[in-house]
Amino acid sequence: MDQAPKEMFVGVINPYALTEAITGRKFDWTDAKSYQILEQTLEKSYSELFDIKFNSPLYAGLQLERDNTVKTMRAEDVKVRSSDKLETINFSTIKNLKDLSKAGITDLDSVEIKNARLDKGDVKVVLNVPKLNNTITNTMVSPVIKDIVFGSPNINLGWTPANCLWSDRGNFFNDVTEFNDPIQGAVGNCYFISAIAALAWATPYAIEHKVRATGTGETQRVNAIQFYTKGGGKDAPSKLIEVTDSTIITTSNNPVYCRSNDAGEIWPAVYEKAFAKWINQTGDDKPDITKTAYGDPVKAIAQLNNKTPLYYYTNTRTADQLYGIVRENSMSMKTINPMVAWTYGSGNYSGSNIVANHAYTILGWAFVNNKSYIILRNPWGVTEPNGLNSYQGLISFFDNSFWRPINMIGNDGVFALEINAFKYYFAGMGVAK
């Protein structure tokens, strides 16, 4: 194992949850053309959404460092544009290069060409003109994104984002605790969501529902969740945190932050709310969820199971050694100790469907057709890697007294990545045991 990092800022916003929160609508993200909705709403090409080096708004409030890690920005350095709609210039009136002056481009010699290509006899050129750029990025957001991602509390309602309310949406559990229940919302806390999914998969008994009744007359149910201090950021003294069933939804009754894959189930959202209350060290039942953004996925597991966080970096190990670490923490191919992995701050992720500065849950390992794979889950519940390095098929895990099949074909965020590809794309992995 390696030395624990001094501080980690792993995190990226779930674009699907953010798009639904911005538009106030739900979409079928399994539709092959749904990426167009993301592009239009987030004003960024799909191929550039998943890496901060393209100034993607999914990394709002983060900046890339020289060592390929990310750090949080000062709040005052994140600009907010004047409206939620992009103000555009009517380029249909431009007939020649001189007419570009109508758009404020007066010195063509100094304008950088982003890319150029020959298309059926036409030269199509994309110019990079920063002073005309008013699209949302990691350093410039729209007013609605500011409210969702950074919080804009209504002083009359406690911490409540604009056009949202706190509401009891269902049962803590619908059935048994499942690894695919937690779905990340519109805040960059994938490190925490991947951690609770890891617990739900490897040690489901660790996800407890402790309840006590309060008040007089009509009884109000309060959930009690224990957190353990492990030091550093996103931490607080060990404490049993009590929260009600109320979680944030939009006025159109859609969740904004963490939600369950099972409709009418709320345990993942309650865990997120309790974590926010704990790290904010507040007694308020309406804690600021946005303060959970960016953190350490390995420590997040330890804060819940009170075990020792162990870190393993990929750059100092062979692919076989990384594969061996997963096997050491598994039985019958599935992890029996909760494990997570995280990607680099930036890299060659374009076109891979693997997300930079993102935390994933490790579910186990597989050996198929003489190839070794590590099984992972994206806490977004969708978005899996493309290409020859992922296995497309059915893999089953023996869990206590029953088999759990995982379909690698369905777009549910679960995938099997060949170990050399895992070493290439991922910065590290960890376990709390």
C-alpha positions as a printed Julia matrix, in Angstrom:
433×3 Matrix{Float64}:
   0.0     0.0     0.0
   1.01    3.64   -0.45
   1.01    6.68    1.78
  -2.38    8.37    2.08
  -2.64   11.59    0.04
  -2.6    14.83    1.97
  -5.82   15.95    0.31
  -7.89   14.79   -2.64
 -10.37   16.72   -4.75
 -11.83   13.87   -6.79
 -15.19   14.89   -8.15
 -17.17   15.66  -11.28
 -20.84   16.58  -11.61
 -23.24   14.0   -13.06
 -24.18   15.64  -16.41
 -27.46   13.74  -16.64
 -28.65   14.91  -13.23
 -27.43   18.45  -13.92
 -29.23   18.59  -17.28
 -32.49   17.42  -15.72
 -32.12   19.95  -12.89
 -31.49   22.8   -15.39
 -34.34   21.89  -17.74
 -36.79   20.67  -15.1
 -37.46   17.57  -17.23
 -36.61   13.88  -17.09
 -35.05   12.15  -20.11
 -34.43    8.62  -21.31
 -30.63    8.53  -21.15
 -30.5     5.08  -22.72
 -31.56    6.67  -26.02
 -28.55    6.77  -28.35
 -29.31   10.39  -29.29
 -29.62   11.65  -25.72
 -26.07   13.01  -25.87
 -27.45   15.84  -28.02
 -29.54   17.01  -25.05
 -26.38   17.16  -22.93
 -24.53   19.14  -25.6
 -27.33   21.69  -26.0
 -27.93   22.17  -22.27
 -24.29   22.2   -21.14
 -22.99   24.05  -24.24
 -20.14   21.62  -24.75
 -19.37   18.84  -27.24
 -19.97   15.4   -25.71
 -16.38   14.41  -26.51
 -15.11   17.32  -24.37
 -17.49   16.97  -21.42
 -15.5    14.46  -19.4
 -12.13   16.2   -19.01
 -11.35   19.48  -17.25
  -8.71   20.39  -19.86
 -11.59   21.24  -22.21
 -13.0    23.66  -19.59
 -16.06   21.46  -19.11
 -18.77   22.88  -16.82
 -18.93   19.49  -15.08
 -15.79   20.62  -13.25
 -17.22   23.98  -12.18
 -15.1    25.44   -9.4
 -12.06   23.25  -10.11
  -8.78   24.06  -11.84
  -6.13   21.73  -13.28
  -2.69   21.78  -11.65
   0.69   21.15  -13.32
   0.97   17.72  -11.68
  -2.29   16.65  -13.4
  -4.32   16.86  -10.2
  -7.13   19.32   -9.56
  -7.67   21.9    -6.86
 -10.71   23.93   -5.87
 -10.89   27.55   -6.98
 -11.76   30.54   -4.83
 -15.47   31.24   -4.99
 -14.85   34.77   -6.28
 -12.88   33.38   -9.26
 -15.93   31.56  -10.62
 -17.84   34.05  -12.76
 -21.58   34.04  -13.35
 -22.83   35.24  -16.71
 -25.81   37.53  -16.98
 -28.42   34.99  -18.07
 -29.1    31.28  -18.41
 -29.33   31.57  -22.2
 -26.25   31.89  -24.38
 -26.17   35.21  -26.22
 -25.26   34.52  -29.85
 -24.15   36.59  -32.81
 -25.98   36.3   -36.13
 -23.21   34.88  -38.29
 -25.54   34.41  -41.25
 -24.83   38.04  -42.2
 -21.1    37.34  -42.6
 -20.22   36.75  -46.29
 -16.43   37.18  -46.3
 -13.45   37.39  -43.92
 -13.68   41.17  -43.62
 -17.26   40.82  -42.34
 -15.92   39.02  -39.26
 -15.39   42.51  -37.85
 -19.16   42.55  -37.28
 -18.54   39.88  -34.67
 -15.71   41.81  -33.07
 -12.9    39.88  -34.82
 -10.67   42.64  -36.17
  -7.17   41.11  -36.11
  -7.31   37.79  -37.97
  -3.54   37.31  -37.76
  -3.74   36.93  -33.99
  -6.74   34.56  -33.93
  -5.92   30.95  -33.08
  -7.39   28.22  -35.27
  -8.86   25.52  -33.05
  -9.27   23.04  -35.93
  -9.72   23.02  -39.69
 -10.83   20.4   -42.22
 -11.65   20.04  -45.9
 -15.26   18.96  -46.41
 -16.4    18.38  -50.01
 -14.39   21.26  -51.35
 -15.19   23.62  -48.46
 -12.56   24.56  -45.87
 -14.31   24.53  -42.48
 -12.38   26.42  -39.81
 -13.12   26.77  -36.1
 -11.62   29.91  -34.58
 -10.75   30.35  -30.91
 -11.79   33.89  -29.95
 -11.78   34.08  -26.14
 -13.42   37.51  -25.91
 -16.48   36.14  -27.71
 -16.66   33.07  -25.51
 -19.62   33.34  -23.17
 -20.38   29.63  -22.89
 -20.56   27.94  -19.5
 -17.26   26.4   -18.36
 -15.5    25.37  -15.17
 -14.79   29.06  -14.5
 -18.0    30.64  -15.88
 -21.44   29.32  -15.01
 -25.02   30.35  -15.66
 -27.22   31.62  -12.82
 -29.17   28.36  -12.61
 -25.98   26.28  -12.43
 -24.65   28.54   -9.71
 -27.77   27.83   -7.64
 -27.54   24.07   -8.18
 -23.78   23.5    -7.94
 -22.65   26.17   -5.48
 -25.85   26.75   -3.57
 -27.93   29.88   -3.29
 -29.96   29.46   -0.11
 -33.34   30.99    0.41
 -32.99   32.76    3.77
 -36.66   32.13    4.51
 -36.36   28.37    3.95
 -32.95   27.5     5.42
 -30.59   26.04    2.84
 -32.92   25.46   -0.09
 -31.81   26.05   -3.71
 -33.98   28.19   -5.96
 -37.07   26.43   -7.37
 -36.55   23.53   -4.96
 -38.07   22.26   -1.73
 -37.48   19.61    0.94
 -39.87   16.66    0.73
 -40.28   13.08    1.96
 -40.18   11.04   -1.26
 -40.64    7.47    0.0
 -39.25    4.58    2.01
 -35.72    4.32    3.35
 -35.49    0.82    1.8
 -37.84   -0.69   -0.76
 -36.26   -4.13   -0.46
 -32.64   -5.15    0.16
 -29.61   -2.85   -0.07
 -28.23   -3.03   -3.62
 -24.99   -1.72   -5.14
 -26.82   -0.03   -8.01
 -29.17    1.94   -5.74
 -27.01    5.09   -5.3
 -27.16    7.46   -8.28
 -25.08   10.64   -8.06
 -26.85   13.97   -8.49
 -25.94   17.45   -9.71
 -22.96   18.0    -7.41
 -19.38   16.72   -7.77
 -19.44   14.18   -4.91
 -18.88   10.99   -6.9
 -16.25   10.06   -4.3
 -18.97    9.69   -1.64
 -21.59    8.05   -3.88
 -19.07    5.46   -5.13
 -18.14    4.8    -1.48
 -21.69    4.05   -0.31
 -22.21    1.87   -3.4
 -19.02   -0.02   -2.48
 -20.38   -0.64    1.02
 -23.77   -1.7    -0.33
 -22.06   -4.25   -2.6
 -19.28   -5.67   -0.45
 -20.82   -5.32    3.03
 -24.54   -4.55    2.63
 -25.15   -5.0     6.37
 -23.05   -1.83    6.9
 -25.89    0.24    5.41
 -28.12    0.43    8.45
 -31.5     1.94    9.08
 -31.53    3.19   12.64
 -34.71    5.06   13.48
 -36.09    6.83   16.51
 -39.39    8.63   17.0
 -39.49   12.29   18.02
 -42.03   14.92   18.87
 -45.45   14.74   20.36
 -48.73   14.02   18.71
 -47.89   13.02   15.15
 -44.63   11.03   15.26
 -41.76   12.13   13.05
 -39.23    9.5    12.02
 -35.55   10.37   12.36
 -32.71    8.39   10.77
 -29.45    7.95   12.7
 -26.2     7.4    10.73
 -22.77    7.05   12.35
 -19.7     8.78   10.89
 -16.1     8.35   12.06
 -13.39   10.98   11.89
 -10.38   10.2     9.69
  -8.8    13.67    9.52
  -8.26   16.15    6.72
 -10.91   17.83    4.62
 -14.55   16.75    4.37
 -14.32   15.44    7.93
 -15.54   16.2    11.46
 -15.43   14.64   14.95
 -17.01   11.16   15.1
 -20.73   11.49   15.67
 -24.11    9.84   15.25
 -25.96   12.12   12.85
 -29.75   12.33   12.9
 -31.74   13.5     9.88
 -35.35   13.26    8.75
 -36.55   11.66    5.51
 -36.88   15.03    3.74
 -34.59   15.48    0.72
 -34.24   18.12   -2.0
 -36.52   17.96   -5.04
 -37.49   20.46   -7.72
 -40.93   22.04   -7.77
 -41.7    19.57  -10.59
 -41.02   16.7    -8.13
 -37.65   15.56   -9.51
 -34.56   14.86   -7.35
 -31.62   17.24   -7.75
 -28.86   15.53   -5.78
 -28.31   11.87   -4.88
 -31.23    9.57   -5.54
 -31.93    5.81   -5.64
 -32.19    3.71   -8.76
 -35.36    2.3    -7.17
 -38.27    4.74   -7.4
 -39.66    5.67   -4.01
 -36.52    4.62   -2.12
 -34.47    7.28   -0.31
 -31.58    5.7     1.6
 -28.81    7.02   -0.74
 -30.21   10.57   -0.52
 -30.54   10.32    3.27
 -26.91    9.17    3.55
 -25.78   12.12    1.41
 -27.85   14.52    3.53
 -26.42   13.09    6.77
 -22.88   13.37    5.39
 -23.51   17.03    4.48
 -24.85   17.71    7.96
 -21.82   16.01    9.53
 -19.07   17.79    7.56
 -20.89   21.13    7.86
 -21.11   20.52   11.64
 -24.59   21.96   11.73
 -27.68   21.02   13.7
 -29.93   22.07   10.82
 -31.97   19.34    9.09
 -31.46   21.27    5.83
 -27.67   21.05    5.35
 -25.9    22.51    2.32
 -25.5    19.51   -0.02
 -23.18   21.46   -2.34
 -20.5    21.46    0.38
 -20.04   17.72   -0.2
 -18.38   18.36   -3.59
 -14.88   16.95   -4.22
 -13.08   14.63   -1.84
 -11.35   11.31   -1.12
 -13.32    8.15   -2.06
 -11.19    5.79    0.06
 -11.49    7.94    3.16
 -15.24    8.23    2.54
 -15.59    4.46    2.96
 -13.53    4.55    6.17
 -15.67    7.38    7.54
 -18.62    5.0     7.32
 -17.15    1.62    8.35
 -14.42    2.92   10.71
 -11.77    0.76    9.02
  -8.28    1.71    7.82
  -8.12    3.4     4.39
  -5.46    1.79    2.17
  -4.24    3.42   -1.07
  -2.62    1.83   -4.14
  -1.36    4.06   -6.97
  -1.27    2.64  -10.48
   1.9     4.34  -11.75
   4.15    2.33   -9.39
   2.52   -1.05  -10.08
   2.08   -3.42  -12.99
  -1.37   -4.24  -14.32
  -1.04   -7.75  -12.86
  -0.24   -6.33   -9.41
  -3.34   -4.13   -9.53
  -5.41   -7.13  -10.6
  -3.94   -9.08   -7.69
  -4.95   -6.39   -5.18
  -8.58   -6.66   -6.3
  -8.43  -10.46   -6.07
  -6.97  -10.29   -2.56
 -10.03   -8.35   -1.47
 -12.52  -10.59   -3.24
 -14.22  -13.95   -2.9
 -15.8   -15.79   -5.82
 -14.81  -12.86   -8.07
 -16.68  -10.15   -6.07
 -15.18   -7.75   -3.56
 -15.78   -8.62    0.09
 -14.01   -5.46    1.25
 -15.41   -2.17   -0.13
 -13.17   -0.83   -2.91
 -13.08    2.26   -5.11
 -10.87    3.62   -7.9
 -10.32    7.1    -9.29
  -9.05    8.54  -12.57
  -6.42   11.22  -13.26
  -7.3    14.9   -13.14
  -6.93   14.99  -16.93
  -5.69   12.66  -19.65
  -6.5    10.95  -22.93
 -10.13   10.34  -22.02
 -11.75   11.87  -25.1
 -13.74    9.2   -26.95
 -13.21    6.55  -24.26
 -16.35    7.33  -22.21
 -14.16    7.14  -19.1
 -14.41   10.3   -17.02
 -11.43   12.3   -15.71
 -11.18   13.13  -11.98
 -13.98   10.67  -11.3
 -14.49    7.98   -8.65
 -15.82    4.52   -9.5
 -16.86    1.57   -7.35
 -14.83   -1.64   -7.82
 -17.18   -4.63   -7.85
 -14.69   -7.46   -8.49
 -12.67   -9.17  -11.18
 -13.15  -11.57  -14.09
 -11.04  -13.75  -16.36
 -12.72  -14.25  -19.72
 -11.25  -15.51  -23.02
  -7.73  -15.4   -21.55
  -8.1   -11.75  -20.57
  -8.18  -10.28  -17.06
 -10.73   -7.62  -16.19
 -11.61   -5.38  -13.27
 -15.34   -4.81  -12.82
 -16.35   -1.21  -12.05
 -19.46    0.92  -11.69
 -19.94    4.56  -12.62
 -22.03    6.22   -9.85
 -23.97    8.09  -12.53
 -25.74    4.8   -13.31
 -24.91    5.28  -17.02
 -21.86    6.0   -19.2
 -19.56    3.07  -19.82
 -16.3     2.87  -21.81
 -16.3     2.05  -25.51
 -13.91   -0.11  -27.5
 -11.97   -3.36  -27.34
 -10.78   -2.89  -23.75
 -14.2    -3.59  -22.2
 -15.99   -6.94  -22.05
 -19.48   -7.23  -23.49
 -21.34  -10.16  -21.93
 -22.76  -11.59  -18.72
 -20.66  -12.12  -15.56
 -22.09  -13.65  -12.38
 -20.82  -13.18   -8.82
 -21.44  -15.6    -5.97
 -22.66  -13.56   -3.01
 -23.41  -15.49    0.18
 -26.21  -17.84   -0.9
 -27.21  -16.48   -4.28
 -25.81  -15.49   -7.65
 -25.79  -11.85   -8.74
 -25.57  -11.56  -12.53
 -24.17   -8.35  -13.97
 -24.97   -7.6   -17.6
 -22.06   -5.86  -19.31
 -24.22   -5.02  -22.33
 -26.87   -2.84  -20.65
 -26.05    0.83  -20.16
 -26.31    0.89  -16.35
 -22.83    2.2   -15.51
 -21.34   -1.25  -14.84
 -18.47   -2.42  -17.05
 -15.49   -4.78  -17.15
 -12.22   -3.04  -18.06
  -9.15   -4.99  -19.21
  -6.38   -4.62  -16.61
  -3.88   -2.83  -18.86
  -6.56   -0.3   -19.81
  -7.37    0.08  -16.12
  -3.74    0.9   -15.34
  -3.67    3.42  -18.21
  -6.84    5.33  -17.32
  -6.92    5.1   -13.53
  -4.67    6.94  -11.09
  -5.3     4.71   -8.11
  -7.52    2.39   -6.15
  -8.23    1.87   -2.48
  -9.98   -0.22    0.15
 -11.06    0.34    3.74
 -10.58   -2.76    5.85
